[in-house]
Amino acid sequence: MRRLELSPRLAAIAEQVPQGARLADVGTDHAYLPAWLLLAGRISGAVATDVREGPLQRGRETARLYKVEDRMVFRCCDGLAAVEPQEADTVVIAGMGGELMARIVERAPWTRGCTLLLQPMSAQEVLRQWLVTHGYCIQRETLVREGEKFYGILTATGGESPAYTLAELWAGRQRRGEVSPHRLAYLEEQIRRRERALAGMAQGKTPPQGEMETERKRLEELRQMREEWSQWQQ
Ligand SMILES: C[S@@+](CC[C@H](N)C(=O)[O-])C[C@H]1O[C@@H](n2cnc3c(N)ncnc32)[C@H](O)[C@@H]1O
């Protein structure tokens, strides 16, 4: 049997799962993450959910292969709909869109008492905005790089949050003293993307003035963030 190894993205999530956590893994698919955590002795059990039977079946196969099926339960449901609050204190939702994640968390308000580890594939700004205006506080942002692609992991708990600027919603709040080997390259990439988006808008027949104004403001804030980050590193 091949040793179960996690991709850098999943490994960075696993690293943040507290020892002894009761884990819910939403959208588990292959169930590599809970299986790995069980093998590592980090968690004693896990509830793994998926909205589709096919992926859930893959997850069951992983659990059987690595002989952890006695400590995992699989439930076919939308988000956390079939998970009881007492079953989890740590909730992972990885590999889906930020809007869908916000909807899943919204339908499970008991997650305010949990550690949430969220790794959105898109619409990060929508997810951050939803969290900080609905009783969650983002405690930490982790950036992972796989090849050319960056993945952001948001660690959130229930609690009051400061308001976020446009750029913070877009690229995450940065904190002095933080160590992140990818932050500068990530900010550069976001700035390039927003510059291209703004140029694209300006070329249209009727440039959307309001949207462009917001984009300019975000871009300016992103550039300030880059300056601030560079200064902190000196
Ligand atoms: C790209 S896979 C991610 C697998 C794994 N979490 C990871 O990050 O590697 C996304 C999975 O989420 C599942 N999914 C999508 N919408 C869902 C929902 N509303 N509730 C539960 N699972 C969902 C899909 O069926 C799919 O198996």
The ligand as a Gaussian input file, in Angstrom:
#p B3LYP/6-31G(d) Opt

LIG

0 1
 C      -12.692000      19.814000      -5.664000
 S      -13.365000      18.730000      -4.480000
 C      -12.391000      19.111000      -3.060000
 C      -11.995000      17.881000      -2.302000
 C      -11.196000      18.147000      -1.031000
 N      -11.964000      18.867000      -0.054000
 C       -9.932000      18.910000      -1.360000
 O       -9.853000      20.100000      -1.049000
 O       -9.013000      18.332000      -1.952000
 C      -14.916000      19.484000      -4.050000
 C      -15.896000      18.501000      -3.444000
 O      -16.940000      19.256000      -2.816000
 C      -18.155000      18.585000      -3.041000
 N      -19.245000      19.550000      -2.847000
 C      -19.643000      20.530000      -3.701000
 N      -20.680000      21.202000      -3.175000
 C      -20.916000      20.670000      -1.950000
 C      -21.854000      20.932000      -0.915000
 N      -22.761000      21.895000      -1.048000
 N      -21.820000      20.185000       0.192000
 C      -20.913000      19.173000       0.327000
 N      -20.008000      18.880000      -0.615000
 C      -20.004000      19.602000      -1.743000
 C      -18.012000      18.035000      -4.447000
 O      -18.912000      16.963000      -4.678000
 C      -16.551000      17.594000      -4.460000
 O      -16.408000      16.252000      -4.079000

